[in-house]
Amino acid sequence: MYHIKVSQFGRSISYFYLRLVFISPRFVQNSAGQFFSSGHTNNWAVLVCTSRFWFNYRHVANTLSVYRSVKRLGIPDSHIVLMLADDMACNHRNPKPATVFSHKNMELNVYGDDVEVDYRGYEVTVENFLRVLTGRLPPSTPRSKRLLSDDRSNILIYLTGHGGNGFLKFQDSEEISNVELADAFEQMWQKRRYNELLFIIDTCQGASMYERFYSPNIMALASSQVGEDSLSHQPDLAIGVHLMDRYTFYLLEFLEDIHPSSKTNMNDLFKVCPRSLCVSTPGHRTDLFLRNPESVLITDFFGSVRKVEITTEVLNLTHPIQRVEGSPVNGESHREVYSYVDQLPVSEIIHQKPKQKDWHPPDGFILGLWTLILLVFFKTYGIKHLKHIF
Amino acid sequence: MYFLASLSERRRGQLAALSIAAVVIVVGVPLWWRTTETYRAWLPFSQIKDLSKLQLHLSADVEVVFARGTLTPEQQKKLPLTQTQDEEHAVDENTVLRYTHEIKYRTATIMEEEALGKPTAAEADLSLHMLSESPCGSSVVYVIPEVSSLLPENVKVYIGQRRTAILRINAEMRAGKTVEQLLAVLKPQIKQVLQVMSFSHTDITAALSDRVRFNPGSKESMTHSMRAFTSSPGYEITFSLLNPDPRSHRLHWDIEGAVQTYIQPFLTKLSPLANFSIDSQMLHYAMLGVNPRYNNDRGAFILHADSLAHVINPVEARLGSNAASSNPVLNFLLYVPDAQHSPLYIQDHKKMDVPSNAFHSPRWGGIMVYNVKNLYGPEAEFPVNININMAEVMGVFLTQLRLLVGMESSPPPPGFLVAPCGSVGLADWELDRLMWSRSVENIATATTTITSLAQLLDQIGNIVINDNIAQQVSSAVTSVQLAVAELEAGNLGFALQYSKETILASEKAFFDPSLLHLLYFPDDQKFAIYIPLFLPMCVPILLSLLKMASEARRRYREKQAKKD
């Protein structure tokens, strides 16, 4: 904020009161001066759908809609980690194979022909999710399955599925708690794996998942408060299941209006899906975030607007190009012979010795069972001194 | 229920109950404890705690050589002389930086005088370099008198391609002074030279950005820290030629030769810093994501600076990468506009043409637009064979590569003339500066990694610490200490090597897959697991012990009653 108070241009030019808070060189700078306000140079997105089975079609559709928006706004596939716990497009109950619709009457197919799923099916586990976030992946993990962010990356994390107060269910068999999530973010902060983080969760009682965050520069949105359920939007009679959740449906509608150079800020995102439309009350948390949400652009997280500098001075290289020796001009090029590695080494598998497992003492159940058996034995055979116990 | 049992039977029963309780307590509880504890190898926690307070001491050797005509004979008698310039800055409460320059003053030898007599500064620099090679991290400043014609009129300092600088001294500065006064007058000038050639406080603090967050400093330093890649053991460089119109243009570029001639020497010189791997590709039918506007005055298509930011993303999706590793990738794209949209010029914000026709994006790479419209006339037969002038292209890419690797882009102080960096593209003192900031960055990053790892392992008691992690952490700690010691001694090469070792070890330890803490047990879950297992076993034991105790008390009371 700066106040300029200029006195009358009339007689009394004596008082020229000008107070500038920012030094003037900043004015002369380019209008892409957002360069310096956000402090990030690249964008990443981690989009996770945690539930399987056909009736959870809407969760996959949620995640794919966000994926589609994020790709449209510019984040490339190499910077998106997409985790889908089940395959709806090729599910044998899908009446329209190879499609995942997000609007009823099949208006919008979010499963196009360039969807790149990085973790699919049973690979979507709590362990893999935390490994992606903290970076503790085995060395053989390919690049597309890694989150290779640095200290200047803005990361968008979107989770959807079934959740409860303080946990999110993965694959119907395990769950991640809000404490573990908060710890994972803290480890990311310690290792400077993000500049700013936007966390969006669309589950029942979603607000409980961001209650425990304590690392700086995190902004969180949830589709419902603790004690409320997030509801689904609309069923499609032809497909037979609900297609989207309400919060993500209105979020997608909001994002369709955003284009890569729009200046909409986060305050508009907080207003998405009011109670009248969503039935649940969306919540958000900005106390850990350093910047004012008003100055944060949607494209800071959802898009990937690159910062650009003009190359002004150029080196003048004058010496001529050397011929590269060893060019195959003479015709006899030494070709390397390549061969495929044996895909299924049957002989090794057949002759494999069983793995030596470490010996563990029998655990509690076995001990208790044996104690019970011993006691019954002694009781039956009536050894008298046990009367002192029973 | 009380049974009328004989005394011996009762005695045996009590013994049995006692022995069961004894076995449970003496054998069972320790066995349970040992089998449920997690294996945690020993870590040098005390040394790691010391690391959190980082005291970096950077020292460099400087030689100041006085040429003939700069000193009076009495002043010359006092030389050679050694002085130490020391500066200490506390960056924050945990980080202290100390800079030391050991300055040796001496007079020039005959051969150096001869070299300084050459007509131009560049030749003098070359012959001085032939005489002696300065070790890594040091600098030499030659002081020449005002009458010397080596430097042009308005230039006070000439910084050469190796590690030498030539400083011109004014006549009135040296008149009628003792050596100490002369050196005191020279000190600020030498300091200014060293700010450019050797480490300076601004870029060392910029390198510490991992430790010292939220310290924007000047805008220049913030852009600089955002632009250059973070320290990594290796980088991948990809050169791509984008041809959106193969029907009109058939492009030939000798990328192998160009890389061999122009880029490879630069990267070889940078090899102490990191490993670089290069590949190249040609993409056909790859368009820019932005439509350029036709400008009638110029008769050409214009790409304005504001729309440049949107060019990169659509292109990046099409770029393949040979990335089997997790190293950062630098992309350099050469775009030849299609015949309908030629020629294409880039304009900056002041609506002026950019002479290089190129732009770069921090931590990503650069794009250059190469116009070929002027190479053929309208009657040419399509497709036209075009040979791309690789010298021009590589000049631009090498500049962008220099910026992305971390060279200073700010102009030197007034009165300074910096020699062009020669065919390699890198001056020795620029390499030294990079090595200083890279070592400091590695040390800072490694210390934060190790301390946060130790804190994490301390906080979460359930994580298993394997032996290999403990070994990595120990080796990382030793390497940090060695690197700090070498920096203090002024051995830049060794310091950089140790800092690379430490960062590799610390990253490997921190990102080890076995360190994942998945076992969060709230207390009520712990009780729910253990109670069904242990309660049925413990209830009979406890009851029998209680019964024995009550019986013993009763007997004691009876005995008391009998005594009275």
HADDOCK unambig.tbl for C-alpha pairs under 7 A between the chains (distance, minus, plus):
assign (segid A and resid 30 and name CA) (segid B and resid 349 and name CA) 6.55 0.50 0.50
assign (segid A and resid 41 and name CA) (segid B and resid 362 and name CA) 6.66 0.50 0.50
assign (segid A and resid 74 and name CA) (segid B and resid 313 and name CA) 5.58 0.50 0.50
assign (segid A and resid 76 and name CA) (segid B and resid 313 and name CA) 6.88 0.50 0.50
assign (segid A and resid 76 and name CA) (segid B and resid 316 and name CA) 6.95 0.50 0.50
assign (segid A and resid 76 and name CA) (segid B and resid 317 and name CA) 5.50 0.50 0.50
assign (segid A and resid 77 and name CA) (segid B and resid 317 and name CA) 6.99 0.50 0.50
assign (segid A and resid 135 and name CA) (segid B and resid 511 and name CA) 6.19 0.50 0.50
assign (segid A and resid 136 and name CA) (segid B and resid 511 and name CA) 4.60 0.50 0.50
assign (segid A and resid 136 and name CA) (segid B and resid 512 and name CA) 5.65 0.50 0.50
assign (segid A and resid 136 and name CA) (segid B and resid 513 and name CA) 4.57 0.50 0.50
assign (segid A and resid 137 and name CA) (segid B and resid 513 and name CA) 5.40 0.50 0.50
assign (segid A and resid 138 and name CA) (segid B and resid 513 and name CA) 5.71 0.50 0.50
assign (segid A and resid 143 and name CA) (segid B and resid 324 and name CA) 6.93 0.50 0.50
assign (segid A and resid 143 and name CA) (segid B and resid 326 and name CA) 6.24 0.50 0.50
assign (segid A and resid 190 and name CA) (segid B and resid 452 and name CA) 6.31 0.50 0.50
assign (segid A and resid 191 and name CA) (segid B and resid 449 and name CA) 6.42 0.50 0.50
assign (segid A and resid 305 and name CA) (segid B and resid 309 and name CA) 6.03 0.50 0.50
assign (segid A and resid 305 and name CA) (segid B and resid 310 and name CA) 6.50 0.50 0.50
assign (segid A and resid 306 and name CA) (segid B and resid 309 and name CA) 5.06 0.50 0.50
assign (segid A and resid 306 and name CA) (segid B and resid 361 and name CA) 6.76 0.50 0.50
assign (segid A and resid 307 and name CA) (segid B and resid 309 and name CA) 6.01 0.50 0.50
assign (segid A and resid 307 and name CA) (segid B and resid 361 and name CA) 5.70 0.50 0.50
assign (segid A and resid 307 and name CA) (segid B and resid 362 and name CA) 6.67 0.50 0.50
assign (segid A and resid 308 and name CA) (segid B and resid 308 and name CA) 6.82 0.50 0.50
assign (segid A and resid 308 and name CA) (segid B and resid 309 and name CA) 5.79 0.50 0.50
assign (segid A and resid 308 and name CA) (segid B and resid 359 and name CA) 6.78 0.50 0.50
assign (segid A and resid 308 and name CA) (segid B and resid 360 and name CA) 5.78 0.50 0.50
assign (segid A and resid 308 and name CA) (segid B and resid 361 and name CA) 4.50 0.50 0.50
assign (segid A and resid 308 and name CA) (segid B and resid 362 and name CA) 6.92 0.50 0.50
assign (segid A and resid 309 and name CA) (segid B and resid 359 and name CA) 5.66 0.50 0.50
assign (segid A and resid 309 and name CA) (segid B and resid 360 and name CA) 5.40 0.50 0.50
assign (segid A and resid 309 and name CA) (segid B and resid 361 and name CA) 6.04 0.50 0.50
assign (segid A and resid 310 and name CA) (segid B and resid 358 and name CA) 6.47 0.50 0.50
assign (segid A and resid 310 and name CA) (segid B and resid 359 and name CA) 4.25 0.50 0.50
assign (segid A and resid 310 and name CA) (segid B and resid 360 and name CA) 6.26 0.50 0.50
assign (segid A and resid 311 and name CA) (segid B and resid 356 and name CA) 6.76 0.50 0.50
assign (segid A and resid 311 and name CA) (segid B and resid 358 and name CA) 5.67 0.50 0.50
assign (segid A and resid 311 and name CA) (segid B and resid 359 and name CA) 4.84 0.50 0.50
assign (segid A and resid 311 and name CA) (segid B and resid 360 and name CA) 6.41 0.50 0.50
assign (segid A and resid 312 and name CA) (segid B and resid 356 and name CA) 6.61 0.50 0.50
assign (segid A and resid 314 and name CA) (segid B and resid 356 and name CA) 6.76 0.50 0.50
assign (segid A and resid 314 and name CA) (segid B and resid 395 and name CA) 6.18 0.50 0.50
assign (segid A and resid 314 and name CA) (segid B and resid 396 and name CA) 5.44 0.50 0.50
assign (segid A and resid 314 and name CA) (segid B and resid 399 and name CA) 5.77 0.50 0.50
assign (segid A and resid 315 and name CA) (segid B and resid 395 and name CA) 4.93 0.50 0.50
assign (segid A and resid 315 and name CA) (segid B and resid 396 and name CA) 6.51 0.50 0.50
assign (segid A and resid 315 and name CA) (segid B and resid 399 and name CA) 6.01 0.50 0.50
assign (segid A and resid 316 and name CA) (segid B and resid 395 and name CA) 5.74 0.50 0.50
assign (segid A and resid 317 and name CA) (segid B and resid 391 and name CA) 5.82 0.50 0.50
assign (segid A and resid 317 and name CA) (segid B and resid 395 and name CA) 5.66 0.50 0.50
assign (segid A and resid 317 and name CA) (segid B and resid 423 and name CA) 6.80 0.50 0.50
assign (segid A and resid 318 and name CA) (segid B and resid 391 and name CA) 6.86 0.50 0.50
assign (segid A and resid 321 and name CA) (segid B and resid 257 and name CA) 5.91 0.50 0.50
assign (segid A and resid 321 and name CA) (segid B and resid 258 and name CA) 5.90 0.50 0.50
assign (segid A and resid 321 and name CA) (segid B and resid 261 and name CA) 5.71 0.50 0.50
assign (segid A and resid 322 and name CA) (segid B and resid 257 and name CA) 5.91 0.50 0.50
assign (segid A and resid 322 and name CA) (segid B and resid 261 and name CA) 5.94 0.50 0.50
assign (segid A and resid 323 and name CA) (segid B and resid 257 and name CA) 5.87 0.50 0.50
assign (segid A and resid 324 and name CA) (segid B and resid 256 and name CA) 6.93 0.50 0.50
assign (segid A and resid 324 and name CA) (segid B and resid 257 and name CA) 5.46 0.50 0.50
assign (segid A and resid 364 and name CA) (segid B and resid 533 and name CA) 5.87 0.50 0.50
assign (segid A and resid 365 and name CA) (segid B and resid 533 and name CA) 6.53 0.50 0.50
assign (segid A and resid 368 and name CA) (segid B and resid 533 and name CA) 6.67 0.50 0.50
assign (segid A and resid 368 and name CA) (segid B and resid 537 and name CA) 6.74 0.50 0.50
assign (segid A and resid 385 and name CA) (segid B and resid 9 and name CA) 6.00 0.50 0.50
assign (segid A and resid 385 and name CA) (segid B and resid 10 and name CA) 6.61 0.50 0.50
assign (segid A and resid 385 and name CA) (segid B and resid 12 and name CA) 6.52 0.50 0.50
assign (segid A and resid 385 and name CA) (segid B and resid 13 and name CA) 4.46 0.50 0.50
assign (segid A and resid 386 and name CA) (segid B and resid 13 and name CA) 6.23 0.50 0.50
assign (segid A and resid 388 and name CA) (segid B and resid 13 and name CA) 6.08 0.50 0.50
assign (segid A and resid 388 and name CA) (segid B and resid 544 and name CA) 6.80 0.50 0.50
assign (segid A and resid 389 and name CA) (segid B and resid 540 and name CA) 6.42 0.50 0.50
assign (segid A and resid 389 and name CA) (segid B and resid 543 and name CA) 6.94 0.50 0.50
assign (segid A and resid 389 and name CA) (segid B and resid 544 and name CA) 5.06 0.50 0.50
